[in-house]
Amino acid sequence: MTLPIYITTVGAACAHVLLTPDPHEKLMAARAVARGWRLGRLAPRFDVAMPDRPARPAAPELLPPGRMPRRGKIGSERSRIAMLHALAHIEFVAIDLAFDLIGRFGAEFPTEFTDQWMQVGAEEAMHFALLDRRLRQAGSHYGALPAHDGLWQAAEETAGDALARLAIVPMVLEARALDITPATVERFEGAGDMVSGRMLRRIMADEIRHVSAGTKWFAWATNGLGLDAPNHYQLLVKQHFRGSVKPPFNDSARRQAGLTEEFYTPLAT
């Protein structure tokens, strides 16, 4: 897929991804935008306002997190499909989160910020493609089950503050994925689904780099403002995160991402 000829700036390209509702077309748009940036075809101008909400397909039905049906244990095929669908939805929304971050806040950072988050956006698109393909192999597809809208609520909550967005999305939500993925892999593999287990291990390796990108640019920005990064992180999480930061933590994976215990241990509940 190539970008329309009228899209010549980073701002316009990021808005294009967000305003593409069809899942397959969105992932192709994400790849095209990342490739266009890499090849120097997009001017580093952030000249288009990001939409308040991305365009969404007719399915899945979006529900508040509290109304989501229980998935049950991963031992059954039905529950494994439900888990894969939930993960696919997370990666689908993560595409928009990456490009919204660039388009909304990229002007506040060096060019390397756009370089790094373009790669993140392309990887989130790849993760979604892997999970959707696995769903189809299991006789299902993305959109077949309801999904929750909690991730984009976090984006809305932090739409006016780059540091809050970095703190909540990569440094809380994606870091939480590092905590829970190893146990999820064990459950899939314990049920004999080695293919899904390998896929989730691959995705987790990328997600460590995504948390690392968030931590790196959070530190860059706080240092520039003369702020203590861990203390300011804790302040922003208390202000903007509606959930709780709770153990168990995957301290090793978090450490690889530069998210050391001094950031999150004081918040643990």
Summary of the structure (lengths in Angstrom):
residues: 269
radius of gyration: 18.0
end to end distance: 45.8
largest distance: 53.4
contacts: 865
relative contact order: 0.12
helix: 67%
strand: 3%
